[in-house]
């Protein structure tokens, strides 16, 4: 009798547990966060520091971080966002708001009134804004200024050149050639050559132009585009008198430390450590400007977006505000090297290095976000193809402008930007 009673009691308890468990499961929450190119140290910081801190006020939330390589970034992210299934928070590069904006959540109801937004660079907020609404929160910046070696310059007083014309003269005056090969290069771009599509876009802006007309069509037929093209051609010829001139040999310890490059655009990861003595003779400056433009520095601002398929935008916003706090901006800088987009998180970084102090100051003064670049994955190879023909004397400026205008308008139409 007792055993029968015990069996009935156990069965009853199991039935109660079966009835209760689904309800409990329904109340649990989860967030999956994708951080592109995350190192193991970054993953460990999220798992061991950030997630436990967030869960103190969100004990019912399960958090996971995933990552992936940059080589598969475009295909991976497009797959998630366009099919409506993937992580709740997705890392995006500076130019992607225009690519995915329609498929991302309007985060204004959740983020727009956050008091901390006043501490963010305006360019950073512009980067995450599409069709007038925030689609996420910026997490880091990559200012890309011009660097000049005043100790190598033929005339130190010419550093930095302020205009396109001055910059062409600077490149010519500081280039040396022996036996048909460069021995000293007046200008080197980020790709190690003399054309970079991102710099080209920045130079159009520095000439006072834009990429798009009011009707959304390409503005590659503009005077500003022509000025940027002519500047890049003239600067190339100032360094390479003809296409048979050989370049510098490979750099053993980076371009800037070679003592063979006098000016360059380089990412900070390719530059010497900020404690290196070379910075004592390195001038940090904006891009030169065209006659009707103004100097700028391109700023590449990466951000965390919330796709439209995310089930709980409020929870995503809570995590973004947590991660975007001043304390975590400082922590991400110290642990992962992220350069904060919050100006109130700069004190420690600026105090630690006069180099970073200068870079942040000029980025704040001259910075323009590399954003609203439509159909960027198709734009880049088109620019490289067409501009290479022009820069190597295979096509005229006028024909190249017309070709870029026609091709990009077609790309924009195929991608739904034009009707």
Order of alpha helices (4+ residues) and beta strands (2+ residues): alpha-beta-alpha-alpha-beta-alpha-beta-alpha-alpha-alpha-beta-beta-beta-beta-alpha-beta-beta-alpha-alpha-beta-beta-beta-alpha-alpha-alpha-alpha-beta-alpha-alpha
